[in-house]
């Protein structure tokens, strides 16, 4: 089963995307629907709301008067936190009950309006955010009959556009027509979501042909989302998680593959978290257990995972704390930052390696040459990771 997260601010068009994914075959777990369900008359959720906000939030028939609740709950952060503390746990419990009931092989779309606020984004292999600018959203809400002041108050109570962008693996722009948004969602489903689901099911990773491209500032944000997922999946087994490799060096041309180093206490720990990493979209690549061809010491060993997401290739290197390869991955970045001329030299090596049969292997002689120089630099400065 693949679970993807779907979110967007009020009025952004999330419901249209959700409906499109359902038409494509996904099972949609709608947070808004569940949130209404858990506060229906006779539920523990409604009883808790009445206790917290008063019985004047009820209609004469005993149902929840949502505008009355909103007038109280959205007036400040304290009241909003009180509301969320009651509703969120109930929604989470019901959501899990629904997910547990679906068949294996299903793509589950979890439509969660407050995905940023609940901190759940790292637990999904893919997060889709539907976006439209604030004024467009306000206009849409007014057209639906919501007073402007109420619309703006609800938007202010939600996460900002910047916070949503930070968790978005995919940002679907809904500045245009509904038909345009539907087409974007369908293309995303068939070109990225279904291949991701199949790759996770089979344990396949994305392979990218060696091709250098100019430094992309978006690599840092992509890496941070991967780091967050790994931390969530690995828990305390990950001593530290770092964005390493060429995509982490400002101004350096690189392959469009993000490299992440996960520092663990032992290779046994690395093996223990392999299943968790695979579940969030990073299956293990078998047969790559060392950073050097002949490692008699055993201290260049590692475990390598790759990305199942065709939209964001990545290599996840699990290395042991204090071993030469773990230290060098961090040292190399500091050394390049201190020596721009070495960075330029490395770029030429990378370009020359593109024409070799094996891109990574072609760079090894250069790394063997500069490794002792980098170590000497670190020792002279008492460098520490």
Secondary structure, 3 states (H helix, E strand, C coil): CEEEEEEECCCCCHHHHHHHHHHCCCEEEEHHHHHHHCCCCCCHHHHHHHHHHCHHHECCCCCECHHHHHHHHCCCHHHHHHHHHHHHHHHHHHHHHHHHCCCCCCEEEEECCCHHHHCCHHHCCEEEEEECCHHHHHHHHHHCCCCHHHHHHHHHHCCCHHHHHHHCCEEEECCCCHHHHHHHHHHHHHHHHHHHHHHHHHCCCCCCCCCCECCCCHHHHHHHHHHHHHHHHHHHHCCEEEEECHHHCCCCCECCCEEEEEEECCHHHHHHCHHHHHHCCCCECCCCCECCCCCCCCCCEEEEEECCCCCCCEEEEEEECCCHHHHHHHHHHHHHHHCHHHHHHHHHHHHHHCCCCCHHHHHHHHHHHHHHHHHHHHHHCCCCC
